[in-house]
Amino acid sequence: MAMRDIRRLPFGRIGDGNIHIILNQPPGIDRDEITRYKSAIELELMRRLKAALDPLGIMNPGKVV
């Protein structure tokens, strides 16, 4: 995935006048792409941390971990 493929989502707040930019993957990209960049141990640690912080699985359900 090249930088040109990344979606940029600018948004701002009226109260503080700041503009924030979220970088998001392009539509249609495979979620399993993370396995190219993270080891099995790193992925397991991410899963365990998420389970500890979100035991009911209500934050970002169906996402990477």
PDBQT receptor file of N, H, CA, C and O in Angstrom, charges set to zero:
ATOM      1  N   MET A   1       0.855  -1.168   0.000  1.00  0.00    +0.000 N 
ATOM      2  CA  MET A   1       0.000   0.000   0.000  1.00  0.00    +0.000 C 
ATOM      3  C   MET A   1       0.902   1.232   0.000  1.00  0.00    +0.000 C 
ATOM      4  O   MET A   1       1.764   1.380   0.867  1.00  0.00    +0.000 OA
ATOM      5  N   ALA A   2       0.706   2.081  -0.942  1.00  0.00    +0.000 N 
ATOM      6  H   ALA A   2       0.006   1.961  -1.646  1.00  0.00    +0.000 HD
ATOM      7  CA  ALA A   2       1.486   3.311  -1.044  1.00  0.00    +0.000 C 
ATOM      8  C   ALA A   2       0.754   4.466  -0.361  1.00  0.00    +0.000 C 
ATOM      9  O   ALA A   2      -0.461   4.417  -0.166  1.00  0.00    +0.000 OA
ATOM     10  N   MET A   3       1.498   5.488  -0.006  1.00  0.00    +0.000 N 
ATOM     11  H   MET A   3       2.485   5.528  -0.164  1.00  0.00    +0.000 HD
ATOM     12  CA  MET A   3       0.901   6.662   0.651  1.00  0.00    +0.000 C 
ATOM     13  C   MET A   3      -0.225   7.252  -0.193  1.00  0.00    +0.000 C 
ATOM     14  O   MET A   3      -1.197   7.774   0.352  1.00  0.00    +0.000 OA
ATOM     15  N   ARG A   4      -0.104   7.174  -1.500  1.00  0.00    +0.000 N 
ATOM     16  H   ARG A   4       0.686   6.750  -1.943  1.00  0.00    +0.000 HD
ATOM     17  CA  ARG A   4      -1.151   7.760  -2.352  1.00  0.00    +0.000 C 
ATOM     18  C   ARG A   4      -2.483   7.025  -2.222  1.00  0.00    +0.000 C 
ATOM     19  O   ARG A   4      -3.538   7.564  -2.556  1.00  0.00    +0.000 OA
ATOM     20  N   ASP A   5      -2.418   5.762  -1.721  1.00  0.00    +0.000 N 
ATOM     21  H   ASP A   5      -1.562   5.324  -1.449  1.00  0.00    +0.000 HD
ATOM     22  CA  ASP A   5      -3.634   4.962  -1.563  1.00  0.00    +0.000 C 
ATOM     23  C   ASP A   5      -4.364   5.234  -0.258  1.00  0.00    +0.000 C 
ATOM     24  O   ASP A   5      -5.528   4.862  -0.110  1.00  0.00    +0.000 OA
ATOM     25  N   ILE A   6      -3.697   5.873   0.683  1.00  0.00    +0.000 N 
ATOM     26  H   ILE A   6      -2.752   6.175   0.562  1.00  0.00    +0.000 HD
ATOM     27  CA  ILE A   6      -4.301   6.112   1.995  1.00  0.00    +0.000 C 
ATOM     28  C   ILE A   6      -5.320   7.236   1.911  1.00  0.00    +0.000 C 
ATOM     29  O   ILE A   6      -5.066   8.286   1.321  1.00  0.00    +0.000 OA
ATOM     30  N   ARG A   7      -6.494   6.991   2.519  1.00  0.00    +0.000 N 
ATOM     31  H   ARG A   7      -6.701   6.138   2.998  1.00  0.00    +0.000 HD
ATOM     32  CA  ARG A   7      -7.541   8.015   2.552  1.00  0.00    +0.000 C 
ATOM     33  C   ARG A   7      -7.255   8.992   3.686  1.00  0.00    +0.000 C 
ATOM     34  O   ARG A   7      -6.957   8.578   4.807  1.00  0.00    +0.000 OA
ATOM     35  N   ARG A   8      -7.343  10.267   3.400  1.00  0.00    +0.000 N 
ATOM     36  H   ARG A   8      -7.584  10.603   2.489  1.00  0.00    +0.000 HD
ATOM     37  CA  ARG A   8      -7.160  11.309   4.399  1.00  0.00    +0.000 C 
ATOM     38  C   ARG A   8      -8.522  11.889   4.735  1.00  0.00    +0.000 C 
ATOM     39  O   ARG A   8      -9.259  12.312   3.845  1.00  0.00    +0.000 OA
ATOM     40  N   LEU A   9      -8.858  11.908   6.022  1.00  0.00    +0.000 N 
ATOM     41  H   LEU A   9      -8.260  11.564   6.746  1.00  0.00    +0.000 HD
ATOM     42  CA  LEU A   9     -10.162  12.374   6.454  1.00  0.00    +0.000 C 
ATOM     43  C   LEU A   9      -9.989  13.559   7.404  1.00  0.00    +0.000 C 
ATOM     44  O   LEU A   9      -9.888  13.367   8.616  1.00  0.00    +0.000 OA
ATOM     45  N   PRO A  10      -9.953  14.777   6.869  1.00  0.00    +0.000 N 
ATOM     46  CA  PRO A  10      -9.805  15.932   7.758  1.00  0.00    +0.000 C 
ATOM     47  C   PRO A  10     -11.122  16.253   8.456  1.00  0.00    +0.000 C 
ATOM     48  O   PRO A  10     -12.197  16.127   7.869  1.00  0.00    +0.000 OA
ATOM     49  N   PHE A  11     -11.025  16.666   9.704  1.00  0.00    +0.000 N 
ATOM     50  H   PHE A  11     -10.151  16.769  10.181  1.00  0.00    +0.000 HD
ATOM     51  CA  PHE A  11     -12.198  17.151  10.424  1.00  0.00    +0.000 C 
ATOM     52  C   PHE A  11     -11.720  18.184  11.434  1.00  0.00    +0.000 C 
ATOM     53  O   PHE A  11     -10.544  18.208  11.795  1.00  0.00    +0.000 OA
ATOM     54  N   GLY A  12     -12.609  19.015  11.878  1.00  0.00    +0.000 N 
ATOM     55  H   GLY A  12     -13.565  18.996  11.584  1.00  0.00    +0.000 HD
ATOM     56  CA  GLY A  12     -12.228  20.046  12.826  1.00  0.00    +0.000 C 
ATOM     57  C   GLY A  12     -13.300  20.271  13.866  1.00  0.00    +0.000 C 
ATOM     58  O   GLY A  12     -14.404  19.731  13.797  1.00  0.00    +0.000 OA
ATOM     59  N   ARG A  13     -12.932  21.084  14.825  1.00  0.00    +0.000 N 
ATOM     60  H   ARG A  13     -12.035  21.522  14.881  1.00  0.00    +0.000 HD
ATOM     61  CA  ARG A  13     -13.859  21.457  15.888  1.00  0.00    +0.000 C 
ATOM     62  C   ARG A  13     -14.012  22.968  15.890  1.00  0.00    +0.000 C 
ATOM     63  O   ARG A  13     -13.031  23.706  15.796  1.00  0.00    +0.000 OA
ATOM     64  N   ILE A  14     -15.229  23.408  15.997  1.00  0.00    +0.000 N 
ATOM     65  H   ILE A  14     -16.026  22.809  16.073  1.00  0.00    +0.000 HD
ATOM     66  CA  ILE A  14     -15.488  24.845  16.025  1.00  0.00    +0.000 C 
ATOM     67  C   ILE A  14     -14.916  25.460  17.297  1.00  0.00    +0.000 C 
ATOM     68  O   ILE A  14     -14.355  26.555  17.265  1.00  0.00    +0.000 OA
ATOM     69  N   GLY A  15     -15.059  24.751  18.419  1.00  0.00    +0.000 N 
ATOM     70  H   GLY A  15     -15.515  23.861  18.445  1.00  0.00    +0.000 HD
ATOM     71  CA  GLY A  15     -14.653  25.293  19.709  1.00  0.00    +0.000 C 
ATOM     72  C   GLY A  15     -13.188  25.666  19.800  1.00  0.00    +0.000 C 
ATOM     73  O   GLY A  15     -12.862  26.750  20.285  1.00  0.00    +0.000 OA
ATOM     74  N   ASP A  16     -12.289  24.789  19.341  1.00  0.00    +0.000 N 
ATOM     75  H   ASP A  16     -12.554  23.909  18.947  1.00  0.00    +0.000 HD
ATOM     76  CA  ASP A  16     -10.861  25.087  19.468  1.00  0.00    +0.000 C 
ATOM     77  C   ASP A  16     -10.202  25.481  18.147  1.00  0.00    +0.000 C 
ATOM     78  O   ASP A  16      -9.039  25.884  18.131  1.00  0.00    +0.000 OA
ATOM     79  N   GLY A  17     -10.933  25.367  17.047  1.00  0.00    +0.000 N 
ATOM     80  H   GLY A  17     -11.878  25.040  17.059  1.00  0.00    +0.000 HD
ATOM     81  CA  GLY A  17     -10.407  25.796  15.748  1.00  0.00    +0.000 C 
ATOM     82  C   GLY A  17      -9.352  24.875  15.162  1.00  0.00    +0.000 C 
ATOM     83  O   GLY A  17      -8.707  25.234  14.177  1.00  0.00    +0.000 OA
ATOM     84  N   ASN A  18      -9.161  23.704  15.739  1.00  0.00    +0.000 N 
ATOM     85  H   ASN A  18      -9.685  23.413  16.540  1.00  0.00    +0.000 HD
ATOM     86  CA  ASN A  18      -8.151  22.775  15.234  1.00  0.00    +0.000 C 
ATOM     87  C   ASN A  18      -8.698  21.923  14.108  1.00  0.00    +0.000 C 
ATOM     88  O   ASN A  18      -9.882  21.588  14.078  1.00  0.00    +0.000 OA
ATOM     89  N   ILE A  19      -7.821  21.580  13.186  1.00  0.00    +0.000 N 
ATOM     90  H   ILE A  19      -6.859  21.852  13.211  1.00  0.00    +0.000 HD
ATOM     91  CA  ILE A  19      -8.158  20.631  12.136  1.00  0.00    +0.000 C 
ATOM     92  C   ILE A  19      -7.311  19.386  12.375  1.00  0.00    +0.000 C 
ATOM     93  O   ILE A  19      -6.094  19.473  12.541  1.00  0.00    +0.000 OA
ATOM     94  N   HIS A  20      -7.958  18.244  12.391  1.00  0.00    +0.000 N 
ATOM     95  H   HIS A  20      -8.946  18.173  12.256  1.00  0.00    +0.000 HD
ATOM     96  CA  HIS A  20      -7.299  16.963  12.610  1.00  0.00    +0.000 C 
ATOM     97  C   HIS A  20      -7.442  16.141  11.341  1.00  0.00    +0.000 C 
ATOM     98  O   HIS A  20      -8.447  16.232  10.636  1.00  0.00    +0.000 OA
ATOM     99  N   ILE A  21      -6.424  15.336  11.058  1.00  0.00    +0.000 N 
ATOM    100  H   ILE A  21      -5.608  15.262  11.631  1.00  0.00    +0.000 HD
ATOM    101  CA  ILE A  21      -6.468  14.491   9.867  1.00  0.00    +0.000 C 
ATOM    102  C   ILE A  21      -6.312  13.040  10.304  1.00  0.00    +0.000 C 
ATOM    103  O   ILE A  21      -5.338  12.669  10.959  1.00  0.00    +0.000 OA
ATOM    104  N   ILE A  22      -7.293  12.236   9.927  1.00  0.00    +0.000 N 
ATOM    105  H   ILE A  22      -8.084  12.537   9.395  1.00  0.00    +0.000 HD
ATOM    106  CA  ILE A  22      -7.241  10.802  10.194  1.00  0.00    +0.000 C 
ATOM    107  C   ILE A  22      -6.771  10.116   8.920  1.00  0.00    +0.000 C 
ATOM    108  O   ILE A  22      -7.282  10.388   7.834  1.00  0.00    +0.000 OA
ATOM    109  N   LEU A  23      -5.802   9.230   9.058  1.00  0.00    +0.000 N 
ATOM    110  H   LEU A  23      -5.387   9.009   9.941  1.00  0.00    +0.000 HD
ATOM    111  CA  LEU A  23      -5.331   8.436   7.927  1.00  0.00    +0.000 C 
ATOM    112  C   LEU A  23      -6.009   7.080   8.010  1.00  0.00    +0.000 C 
ATOM    113  O   LEU A  23      -5.953   6.408   9.040  1.00  0.00    +0.000 OA
ATOM    114  N   ASN A  24      -6.649   6.682   6.916  1.00  0.00    +0.000 N 
ATOM    115  H   ASN A  24      -6.694   7.228   6.079  1.00  0.00    +0.000 HD
ATOM    116  CA  ASN A  24      -7.437   5.456   6.905  1.00  0.00    +0.000 C 
ATOM    117  C   ASN A  24      -7.063   4.631   5.684  1.00  0.00    +0.000 C 
ATOM    118  O   ASN A  24      -6.658   5.173   4.655  1.00  0.00    +0.000 OA
ATOM    119  N   GLN A  25      -7.203   3.323   5.806  1.00  0.00    +0.000 N 
ATOM    120  H   GLN A  25      -7.532   2.883   6.641  1.00  0.00    +0.000 HD
ATOM    121  CA  GLN A  25      -6.877   2.447   4.684  1.00  0.00    +0.000 C 
ATOM    122  C   GLN A  25      -7.875   2.638   3.547  1.00  0.00    +0.000 C 
ATOM    123  O   GLN A  25      -9.020   3.025   3.783  1.00  0.00    +0.000 OA
ATOM    124  N   PRO A  26      -7.453   2.370   2.331  1.00  0.00    +0.000 N 
ATOM    125  CA  PRO A  26      -8.370   2.498   1.198  1.00  0.00    +0.000 C 
ATOM    126  C   PRO A  26      -9.459   1.440   1.253  1.00  0.00    +0.000 C 
ATOM    127  O   PRO A  26      -9.272   0.385   1.859  1.00  0.00    +0.000 OA
ATOM    128  N   PRO A  27     -10.602   1.716   0.620  1.00  0.00    +0.000 N 
ATOM    129  CA  PRO A  27     -11.684   0.738   0.603  1.00  0.00    +0.000 C 
ATOM    130  C   PRO A  27     -11.233  -0.556  -0.079  1.00  0.00    +0.000 C 
ATOM    131  O   PRO A  27     -10.467  -0.530  -1.043  1.00  0.00    +0.000 OA
ATOM    132  N   GLY A  28     -11.712  -1.665   0.426  1.00  0.00    +0.000 N 
ATOM    133  H   GLY A  28     -12.334  -1.687   1.209  1.00  0.00    +0.000 HD
ATOM    134  CA  GLY A  28     -11.429  -2.946  -0.206  1.00  0.00    +0.000 C 
ATOM    135  C   GLY A  28     -10.127  -3.606   0.202  1.00  0.00    +0.000 C 
ATOM    136  O   GLY A  28      -9.825  -4.703  -0.266  1.00  0.00    +0.000 OA
ATOM    137  N   ILE A  29      -9.341  -2.961   1.069  1.00  0.00    +0.000 N 
ATOM    138  H   ILE A  29      -9.586  -2.069   1.449  1.00  0.00    +0.000 HD
ATOM    139  CA  ILE A  29      -8.071  -3.581   1.461  1.00  0.00    +0.000 C 
ATOM    140  C   ILE A  29      -8.356  -4.713   2.448  1.00  0.00    +0.000 C 
ATOM    141  O   ILE A  29      -9.284  -4.629   3.253  1.00  0.00    +0.000 OA
ATOM    142  N   ASP A  30      -7.568  -5.745   2.380  1.00  0.00    +0.000 N 
ATOM    143  H   ASP A  30      -6.814  -5.814   1.726  1.00  0.00    +0.000 HD
ATOM    144  CA  ASP A  30      -7.757  -6.920   3.213  1.00  0.00    +0.000 C 
ATOM    145  C   ASP A  30      -7.364  -6.613   4.655  1.00  0.00    +0.000 C 
ATOM    146  O   ASP A  30      -6.290  -6.057   4.888  1.00  0.00    +0.000 OA
ATOM    147  N   ARG A  31      -8.213  -6.964   5.636  1.00  0.00    +0.000 N 
ATOM    148  H   ARG A  31      -9.085  -7.416   5.446  1.00  0.00    +0.000 HD
ATOM    149  CA  ARG A  31      -7.907  -6.760   7.067  1.00  0.00    +0.000 C 
ATOM    150  C   ARG A  31      -6.714  -7.567   7.498  1.00  0.00    +0.000 C 
ATOM    151  O   ARG A  31      -6.005  -7.180   8.426  1.00  0.00    +0.000 OA
ATOM    152  N   ASP A  32      -6.475  -8.703   6.831  1.00  0.00    +0.000 N 
ATOM    153  H   ASP A  32      -7.051  -9.018   6.077  1.00  0.00    +0.000 HD
ATOM    154  CA  ASP A  32      -5.361  -9.567   7.213  1.00  0.00    +0.000 C 
ATOM    155  C   ASP A  32      -4.005  -8.990   6.810  1.00  0.00    +0.000 C 
ATOM    156  O   ASP A  32      -2.974  -9.620   7.047  1.00  0.00    +0.000 OA
ATOM    157  N   GLU A  33      -3.994  -7.830   6.219  1.00  0.00    +0.000 N 
ATOM    158  H   GLU A  33      -4.832  -7.318   6.027  1.00  0.00    +0.000 HD
ATOM    159  CA  GLU A  33      -2.755  -7.150   5.838  1.00  0.00    +0.000 C 
ATOM    160  C   GLU A  33      -1.834  -6.981   7.044  1.00  0.00    +0.000 C 
ATOM    161  O   GLU A  33      -0.613  -6.970   6.887  1.00  0.00    +0.000 OA
ATOM    162  N   ILE A  34      -2.392  -6.852   8.227  1.00  0.00    +0.000 N 
ATOM    163  H   ILE A  34      -3.384  -6.861   8.354  1.00  0.00    +0.000 HD
ATOM    164  CA  ILE A  34      -1.587  -6.637   9.431  1.00  0.00    +0.000 C 
ATOM    165  C   ILE A  34      -0.611  -7.781   9.675  1.00  0.00    +0.000 C 
ATOM    166  O   ILE A  34       0.447  -7.573  10.269  1.00  0.00    +0.000 OA
ATOM    167  N   THR A  35      -0.952  -8.979   9.228  1.00  0.00    +0.000 N 
ATOM    168  H   THR A  35      -1.812  -9.147   8.746  1.00  0.00    +0.000 HD
ATOM    169  CA  THR A  35      -0.071 -10.121   9.462  1.00  0.00    +0.000 C 
ATOM    170  C   THR A  35       1.236  -9.998   8.696  1.00  0.00    +0.000 C 
ATOM    171  O   THR A  35       2.197 -10.709   8.988  1.00  0.00    +0.000 OA
ATOM    172  N   ARG A  36       1.279  -9.105   7.724  1.00  0.00    +0.000 N 
ATOM    173  H   ARG A  36       0.498  -8.528   7.486  1.00  0.00    +0.000 HD
ATOM    174  CA  ARG A  36       2.536  -8.853   7.005  1.00  0.00    +0.000 C 
ATOM    175  C   ARG A  36       3.479  -7.982   7.821  1.00  0.00    +0.000 C 
ATOM    176  O   ARG A  36       4.684  -7.969   7.566  1.00  0.00    +0.000 OA
ATOM    177  N   TYR A  37       2.950  -7.258   8.793  1.00  0.00    +0.000 N 
ATOM    178  H   TYR A  37       1.971  -7.269   8.999  1.00  0.00    +0.000 HD
ATOM    179  CA  TYR A  37       3.745  -6.275   9.530  1.00  0.00    +0.000 C 
ATOM    180  C   TYR A  37       3.911  -6.598  11.009  1.00  0.00    +0.000 C 
ATOM    181  O   TYR A  37       4.807  -6.058  11.658  1.00  0.00    +0.000 OA
ATOM    182  N   LYS A  38       3.078  -7.454  11.543  1.00  0.00    +0.000 N 
ATOM    183  H   LYS A  38       2.350  -7.893  11.016  1.00  0.00    +0.000 HD
ATOM    184  CA  LYS A  38       3.141  -7.821  12.957  1.00  0.00    +0.000 C 
ATOM    185  C   LYS A  38       3.394  -9.315  13.086  1.00  0.00    +0.000 C 
ATOM    186  O   LYS A  38       2.861 -10.120  12.322  1.00  0.00    +0.000 OA
ATOM    187  N   SER A  39       4.211  -9.668  14.058  1.00  0.00    +0.000 N 
ATOM    188  H   SER A  39       4.644  -9.015  14.678  1.00  0.00    +0.000 HD
ATOM    189  CA  SER A  39       4.476 -11.087  14.297  1.00  0.00    +0.000 C 
ATOM    190  C   SER A  39       3.290 -11.716  15.021  1.00  0.00    +0.000 C 
ATOM    191  O   SER A  39       2.401 -11.019  15.510  1.00  0.00    +0.000 OA
ATOM    192  N   ALA A  40       3.295 -13.043  15.078  1.00  0.00    +0.000 N 
ATOM    193  H   ALA A  40       4.017 -13.609  14.681  1.00  0.00    +0.000 HD
ATOM    194  CA  ALA A  40       2.226 -13.755  15.779  1.00  0.00    +0.000 C 
ATOM    195  C   ALA A  40       2.198 -13.372  17.259  1.00  0.00    +0.000 C 
ATOM    196  O   ALA A  40       1.126 -13.274  17.857  1.00  0.00    +0.000 OA
ATOM    197  N   ILE A  41       3.363 -13.160  17.842  1.00  0.00    +0.000 N 
ATOM    198  H   ILE A  41       4.234 -13.240  17.357  1.00  0.00    +0.000 HD
ATOM    199  CA  ILE A  41       3.437 -12.761  19.255  1.00  0.00    +0.000 C 
ATOM    200  C   ILE A  41       2.843 -11.372  19.456  1.00  0.00    +0.000 C 
ATOM    201  O   ILE A  41       2.106 -11.148  20.416  1.00  0.00    +0.000 OA
ATOM    202  N   GLU A  42       3.154 -10.442  18.563  1.00  0.00    +0.000 N 
ATOM    203  H   GLU A  42       3.752 -10.624  17.782  1.00  0.00    +0.000 HD
ATOM    204  CA  GLU A  42       2.587  -9.094  18.667  1.00  0.00    +0.000 C 
ATOM    205  C   GLU A  42       1.060  -9.112  18.540  1.00  0.00    +0.000 C 
ATOM    206  O   GLU A  42       0.360  -8.422  19.281  1.00  0.00    +0.000 OA
ATOM    207  N   LEU A  43       0.558  -9.898  17.602  1.00  0.00    +0.000 N 
ATOM    208  H   LEU A  43       1.127 -10.458  17.000  1.00  0.00    +0.000 HD
ATOM    209  CA  LEU A  43      -0.893  -9.999  17.423  1.00  0.00    +0.000 C 
ATOM    210  C   LEU A  43      -1.562 -10.613  18.647  1.00  0.00    +0.000 C 
ATOM    211  O   LEU A  43      -2.637 -10.172  19.053  1.00  0.00    +0.000 OA
ATOM    212  N   GLU A  44      -0.937 -11.622  19.232  1.00  0.00    +0.000 N 
ATOM    213  H   GLU A  44      -0.064 -11.981  18.902  1.00  0.00    +0.000 HD
ATOM    214  CA  GLU A  44      -1.503 -12.236  20.432  1.00  0.00    +0.000 C 
ATOM    215  C   GLU A  44      -1.505 -11.257  21.597  1.00  0.00    +0.000 C 
ATOM    216  O   GLU A  44      -2.464 -11.214  22.368  1.00  0.00    +0.000 OA
ATOM    217  N   LEU A  45      -0.445 -10.473  21.734  1.00  0.00    +0.000 N 
ATOM    218  H   LEU A  45       0.335 -10.507  21.109  1.00  0.00    +0.000 HD
ATOM    219  CA  LEU A  45      -0.406  -9.453  22.780  1.00  0.00    +0.000 C 
ATOM    220  C   LEU A  45      -1.510  -8.426  22.578  1.00  0.00    +0.000 C 
ATOM    221  O   LEU A  45      -2.160  -8.016  23.540  1.00  0.00    +0.000 OA
ATOM    222  N   MET A  46      -1.724  -8.010  21.339  1.00  0.00    +0.000 N 
ATOM    223  H   MET A  46      -1.196  -8.344  20.558  1.00  0.00    +0.000 HD
ATOM    224  CA  MET A  46      -2.803  -7.061  21.039  1.00  0.00    +0.000 C 
ATOM    225  C   MET A  46      -4.158  -7.656  21.425  1.00  0.00    +0.000 C 
ATOM    226  O   MET A  46      -4.995  -6.968  22.011  1.00  0.00    +0.000 OA
ATOM    227  N   ARG A  47      -4.374  -8.923  21.101  1.00  0.00    +0.000 N 
ATOM    228  H   ARG A  47      -3.695  -9.481  20.625  1.00  0.00    +0.000 HD
ATOM    229  CA  ARG A  47      -5.644  -9.589  21.443  1.00  0.00    +0.000 C 
ATOM    230  C   ARG A  47      -5.846  -9.665  22.957  1.00  0.00    +0.000 C 
ATOM    231  O   ARG A  47      -6.945  -9.426  23.458  1.00  0.00    +0.000 OA
ATOM    232  N   ARG A  48      -4.776 -10.000  23.675  1.00  0.00    +0.000 N 
ATOM    233  H   ARG A  48      -3.883 -10.194  23.268  1.00  0.00    +0.000 HD
ATOM    234  CA  ARG A  48      -4.881 -10.107  25.133  1.00  0.00    +0.000 C 
ATOM    235  C   ARG A  48      -5.143  -8.744  25.783  1.00  0.00    +0.000 C 
ATOM    236  O   ARG A  48      -5.945  -8.638  26.710  1.00  0.00    +0.000 OA
ATOM    237  N   LEU A  49      -4.468  -7.715  25.294  1.00  0.00    +0.000 N 
ATOM    238  H   LEU A  49      -3.817  -7.802  24.540  1.00  0.00    +0.000 HD
ATOM    239  CA  LEU A  49      -4.704  -6.367  25.828  1.00  0.00    +0.000 C 
ATOM    240  C   LEU A  49      -6.142  -5.934  25.578  1.00  0.00    +0.000 C 
ATOM    241  O   LEU A  49      -6.800  -5.387  26.463  1.00  0.00    +0.000 OA
ATOM    242  N   LYS A  50      -6.622  -6.184  24.364  1.00  0.00    +0.000 N 
ATOM    243  H   LYS A  50      -6.088  -6.629  23.645  1.00  0.00    +0.000 HD
ATOM    244  CA  LYS A  50      -8.006  -5.819  24.062  1.00  0.00    +0.000 C 
ATOM    245  C   LYS A  50      -8.975  -6.590  24.945  1.00  0.00    +0.000 C 
ATOM    246  O   LYS A  50      -9.944  -6.017  25.442  1.00  0.00    +0.000 OA
ATOM    247  N   ALA A  51      -8.732  -7.867  25.145  1.00  0.00    +0.000 N 
ATOM    248  H   ALA A  51      -7.944  -8.333  24.741  1.00  0.00    +0.000 HD
ATOM    249  CA  ALA A  51      -9.610  -8.675  25.998  1.00  0.00    +0.000 C 
ATOM    250  C   ALA A  51      -9.601  -8.166  27.441  1.00  0.00    +0.000 C 
ATOM    251  O   ALA A  51     -10.635  -8.178  28.110  1.00  0.00    +0.000 OA
ATOM    252  N   ALA A  52      -8.440  -7.720  27.921  1.00  0.00    +0.000 N 
ATOM    253  H   ALA A  52      -7.600  -7.710  27.378  1.00  0.00    +0.000 HD
ATOM    254  CA  ALA A  52      -8.345  -7.205  29.284  1.00  0.00    +0.000 C 
ATOM    255  C   ALA A  52      -9.076  -5.878  29.429  1.00  0.00    +0.000 C 
ATOM    256  O   ALA A  52      -9.736  -5.637  30.440  1.00  0.00    +0.000 OA
ATOM    257  N   LEU A  53      -8.963  -5.019  28.423  1.00  0.00    +0.000 N 
ATOM    258  H   LEU A  53      -8.427  -5.215  27.602  1.00  0.00    +0.000 HD
ATOM    259  CA  LEU A  53      -9.575  -3.689  28.486  1.00  0.00    +0.000 C 
ATOM    260  C   LEU A  53     -11.036  -3.686  28.055  1.00  0.00    +0.000 C 
ATOM    261  O   LEU A  53     -11.805  -2.812  28.455  1.00  0.00    +0.000 OA
ATOM    262  N   ASP A  54     -11.413  -4.659  27.244  1.00  0.00    +0.000 N 
ATOM    263  H   ASP A  54     -10.788  -5.369  26.919  1.00  0.00    +0.000 HD
ATOM    264  CA  ASP A  54     -12.774  -4.706  26.692  1.00  0.00    +0.000 C 
ATOM    265  C   ASP A  54     -13.301  -6.150  26.729  1.00  0.00    +0.000 C 
ATOM    266  O   ASP A  54     -13.496  -6.765  25.680  1.00  0.00    +0.000 OA
ATOM    267  N   PRO A  55     -13.530  -6.685  27.927  1.00  0.00    +0.000 N 
ATOM    268  CA  PRO A  55     -13.921  -8.092  28.031  1.00  0.00    +0.000 C 
ATOM    269  C   PRO A  55     -15.243  -8.430  27.340  1.00  0.00    +0.000 C 
ATOM    270  O   PRO A  55     -15.467  -9.584  26.973  1.00  0.00    +0.000 OA
ATOM    271  N   LEU A  56     -16.110  -7.454  27.161  1.00  0.00    +0.000 N 
ATOM    272  H   LEU A  56     -15.929  -6.517  27.459  1.00  0.00    +0.000 HD
ATOM    273  CA  LEU A  56     -17.387  -7.723  26.489  1.00  0.00    +0.000 C 
ATOM    274  C   LEU A  56     -17.306  -7.537  24.970  1.00  0.00    +0.000 C 
ATOM    275  O   LEU A  56     -18.267  -7.824  24.257  1.00  0.00    +0.000 OA
ATOM    276  N   GLY A  57     -16.172  -7.061  24.483  1.00  0.00    +0.000 N 
ATOM    277  H   GLY A  57     -15.391  -6.828  25.062  1.00  0.00    +0.000 HD
ATOM    278  CA  GLY A  57     -15.985  -6.884  23.046  1.00  0.00    +0.000 C 
ATOM    279  C   GLY A  57     -16.883  -5.837  22.420  1.00  0.00    +0.000 C 
ATOM    280  O   GLY A  57     -17.319  -5.998  21.280  1.00  0.00    +0.000 OA
ATOM    281  N   ILE A  58     -17.171  -4.747  23.160  1.00  0.00    +0.000 N 
ATOM    282  H   ILE A  58     -16.817  -4.617  24.086  1.00  0.00    +0.000 HD
ATOM    283  CA  ILE A  58     -18.080  -3.732  22.637  1.00  0.00    +0.000 C 
ATOM    284  C   ILE A  58     -17.376  -2.556  21.968  1.00  0.00    +0.000 C 
ATOM    285  O   ILE A  58     -18.013  -1.763  21.274  1.00  0.00    +0.000 OA
ATOM    286  N   MET A  59     -16.067  -2.440  22.174  1.00  0.00    +0.000 N 
ATOM    287  H   MET A  59     -15.549  -3.084  22.737  1.00  0.00    +0.000 HD
ATOM    288  CA  MET A  59     -15.317  -1.355  21.515  1.00  0.00    +0.000 C 
ATOM    289  C   MET A  59     -14.772  -1.842  20.179  1.00  0.00    +0.000 C 
ATOM    290  O   MET A  59     -13.997  -2.798  20.134  1.00  0.00    +0.000 OA
ATOM    291  N   ASN A  60     -15.166  -1.201  19.112  1.00  0.00    +0.000 N 
ATOM    292  H   ASN A  60     -15.796  -0.425  19.149  1.00  0.00    +0.000 HD
ATOM    293  CA  ASN A  60     -14.724  -1.563  17.767  1.00  0.00    +0.000 C 
ATOM    294  C   ASN A  60     -14.936  -3.044  17.454  1.00  0.00    +0.000 C 
ATOM    295  O   ASN A  60     -13.980  -3.732  17.096  1.00  0.00    +0.000 OA
ATOM    296  N   PRO A  61     -16.153  -3.546  17.579  1.00  0.00    +0.000 N 
ATOM    297  CA  PRO A  61     -16.380  -4.968  17.299  1.00  0.00    +0.000 C 
ATOM    298  C   PRO A  61     -16.067  -5.312  15.843  1.00  0.00    +0.000 C 
ATOM    299  O   PRO A  61     -16.381  -4.551  14.927  1.00  0.00    +0.000 OA
ATOM    300  N   GLY A  62     -15.449  -6.462  15.655  1.00  0.00    +0.000 N 
ATOM    301  H   GLY A  62     -15.195  -7.079  16.400  1.00  0.00    +0.000 HD
ATOM    302  CA  GLY A  62     -15.140  -6.939  14.309  1.00  0.00    +0.000 C 
ATOM    303  C   GLY A  62     -13.937  -6.291  13.668  1.00  0.00    +0.000 C 
ATOM    304  O   GLY A  62     -13.698  -6.474  12.475  1.00  0.00    +0.000 OA
ATOM    305  N   LYS A  63     -13.173  -5.535  14.440  1.00  0.00    +0.000 N 
ATOM    306  H   LYS A  63     -13.367  -5.387  15.409  1.00  0.00    +0.000 HD
ATOM    307  CA  LYS A  63     -11.981  -4.887  13.870  1.00  0.00    +0.000 C 
ATOM    308  C   LYS A  63     -10.806  -5.853  13.919  1.00  0.00    +0.000 C 
ATOM    309  O   LYS A  63     -10.993  -7.052  14.128  1.00  0.00    +0.000 OA
ATOM    310  N   VAL A  64      -9.616  -5.345  13.730  1.00  0.00    +0.000 N 
ATOM    311  H   VAL A  64      -9.464  -4.372  13.560  1.00  0.00    +0.000 HD
ATOM    312  CA  VAL A  64      -8.434  -6.186  13.536  1.00  0.00    +0.000 C 
ATOM    313  C   VAL A  64      -8.260  -7.230  14.637  1.00  0.00    +0.000 C 
ATOM    314  O   VAL A  64      -8.048  -8.406  14.341  1.00  0.00    +0.000 OA
ATOM    315  N   VAL A  65      -8.346  -6.826  15.878  1.00  0.00    +0.000 N 
ATOM    316  H   VAL A  65      -8.519  -5.871  16.119  1.00  0.00    +0.000 HD
ATOM    317  CA  VAL A  65      -8.204  -7.802  16.981  1.00  0.00    +0.000 C 
ATOM    318  C   VAL A  65      -9.450  -7.796  17.826  1.00  0.00    +0.000 C 
ATOM    319  O   VAL A  65      -9.538  -8.540  18.802  1.00  0.00    +0.000 OA
TER     320      VAL A  65
